[in-house]
Amino acid sequence: MWRMRRGLAGAIAAVSTAGSVIVGGGVAAAAPGPAHCGAPEGREFQRAAPEDTGVDSRLLTAALDFAASRNRLNVQVFRHNCLIGTGPGNTRTDSVPWNVWSVTKSIVSLLAGIAWDQGKLDIDAPLDRYLPPGLGDAAHRAITVRNLLQETSGLRVGAITEGITGIVPIDQFSAVQALGVPFDSPPGTTFQYSQRTVDLLSYVIESAVGEPLQQFAQRELFGPIGIQRGDYYWARDRSGHTYGYAHLYIPPADLARLGMLVAEHGQWNGRAIISADYLNRAITPSDTNPCYGYLFWTGPGCAENPEFLPADTYSMSGFGLQHVFVVPSLDLMVVWTGVFGVHTTQGLSGILQYGGEPSHEFFRRLLAALRDNPIPDPGPYVEAPLSVDYRSYVDTDIALAVFGLGADSYPDCTVVSCLDLPLSAPFSDTPPGCLLLACVGPDPRTPGIR
């Protein structure tokens, strides 16, 4: 079931720059570019003509044109660390913060890794070490940080129900809400894809580092790789704590920086931002799920990773097909964002179940453009019989708990108050122009690359 989550895909065309060509709308001659590029030192990625990285321009254009037919609003293709292909809408969308949904989880994992590298967060420690005294019972405090990273907390889930109150948003204190949810299984024994537990993880990281998550993120992760504080919006619940499961609105050009950092083993222009040791752990499958590491999807056939890609493939994956795909053995990275674009014969159910259709067809075309492609054409995407029971994503008790009602509610937490903390009004955290999907508009308080 965990292999089928979400649906869509996107667009592509051509952008020319001095000395090289980015393919999308056609084939053009260019001066030879570098075989391998470094991380950007300013706002712009280093670019190369596709042929200089062993990619056929004509076939890359075909792949990008396909992406355009699948609602990909921004697409970036990197080979040997060089930007070689972009979508036709990129000039309009590169700088616009886009809700990357559950890609946010992978970024929280990166912050956990930095805190671990600094000796501030023990992955094997129980939450008891980081939670304030009296918050949560003994069983919940015995959950480990690793359990949260691997989605093996054992807590009952209702993925849609857990997320909907953040979209509204009315969550008073999402991490505390997680501490009220009962167990379905012992921690560490079963994979269950949860939203609330990643909110709990972001709160635990805050406690471990002794400062707000976004302050830590800007200083230790975003700033060092050139992402400025005014570029993005990261939503908080009404207690002021940052959501971990989703709602990081970040420009695609900045999202690609995060992908490049991971693909380059945590190095950025010679500086170690995250240790390779942690990243290797993050993209190594857990014992409970061969598709999941530390909030990363690992391997072909997992989430929307096409089944025919090499075994070392991994991705950050978000609702609506927001993705960073990394294929180390091909030295290839694809970053795309957009809105649902799955082509299916099964209506709404097909859009939700067959999220892998756009990536399958795109990578078929992209791999055909690689002159050193070792992978035979897998053929067109085939729709398996519908099988997902979407009722398992909804839990009434979890929804009622937000209002302080039912068995899953945390004591003294309702929609109007929680643990005697001052709560903000719904939407009060949101800058002008930031809606459910993106941040747009001329107001200077609206985030975006300027």
C-alpha positions, 0 to 999 in steps of 0.5 A: 500500500505504501508504494501508491501515494499521490498523482501528477506530472509536469512541463518542459521547454528551453532556456539558453544561457551564455556558453551553454543550452538548457533543453526544453523547447528544441535542440540548439548547438552550444559551446562545450560545457563541463562534464561535472559541475559544482554547487552554485556559489550564487543564485544560479546553478552551473549549467551544461549542454546535455551532450556534454553530460552524455545526454541526447538533446532531442530525446531529452526534449521529448521527455520534457515535453511529456512532463509538460503534458502531466501538469509539471509546473516546474521541472529541473534535470541534473546530470553530473551535478549540472543543470541540463534541462528545465520546464517551459514554465520554470521562468515563472515558477522557479522563484515561487514558493510551492507547498511541497507537502510530504517532501517536508518530512525528508527535510525534517530528517536532514535537520535531525541529521544535523542535530545528530552530527552536532551531538545534540540529538541521540537517534536511539534515545527515547523521547523521554530525554527531550520532552518536558516533564509530565508531557505524555505518558510513560508509553509514549515517552518510551518511543525513540527518535528512530521510531519517529524517523522510520515511521514505526512509532506504533501509534494508530494513524489516519493519514488524511485525518491527521493532515486535514486540520493542518490545512484548515489550520486549527491544530492547537499543538500538533505534537501534543496531539500525537501524544494522545493517540493510542498504540496499534502495535509496539514501537519499532515493529510496524511501519505506519505512514503518519503525519502527526509523528513527524510533527512530534519529531520536529518538536523533539528536534526543537527541544534537543537543539534548544531553539525554534526549528526554523531558526535552527534550519535557517542557520544550519541548513538553508543559509549555508546552501544559499536559501534565504530566510525570505525565500520560503514560508514554513507553517506553524500550528497555533502554539507556534511550533513548526509542522513536520509532515508538510507545509513547507512552501519553498521555491523549486530552485531552492528545493533543488539545492536541498536535493543537490546537497543530499546527492552530494553526500552532504557537501556544499562547495567543500563544506560538510553540512550533513555527514555522509554517515547520517545520509547513508542511514537516511536512505537505507531501508529499515527492517520494517519497510524495504521502501523507507529509511529516515523519512526518505523513500528508498529503492525502485518501485517505492512511492513513485520511484519507477520500478525499472530504475537502479537499486540505489534510487531514492526520493523525497515524495510529496502529495500531488507528485512533488518530488526530488528523485536521485539516481546515484549510479546514473549521476542523475537528479530530477526535481519537479513540482506541480498539480495532479496530472495522472492519466488513467482510465479509472477516474478519481480512484485511478488518480490517487492510486496510479501516482507512478504513471507520470514518473514511469513514462517520464523516466522511460523517455529520459533514460532513452536520452542517456547515451550510457543507459544500461536499462532496457525500455520497460514498456508503457505504464500498466494499471494494476487492479484498484486495491487501496482502501481509502477508509484506512486513511481516515480516523474519526477519533483523531479528528475529534481529538483536535476539539478535545473530544473522544478517546484520542484527545490529550488532556486539557487540549481543545481547539481553543486552549492547550496546556495553558499556552497562548494560541494564535487564531487560525491563519494568523501565521500565514503571510499575504499571498500564501494559500494552500498550494503556493505563495504569490503576489506583490506584497513585500511580506510574501516570501519568494526569491527576489 
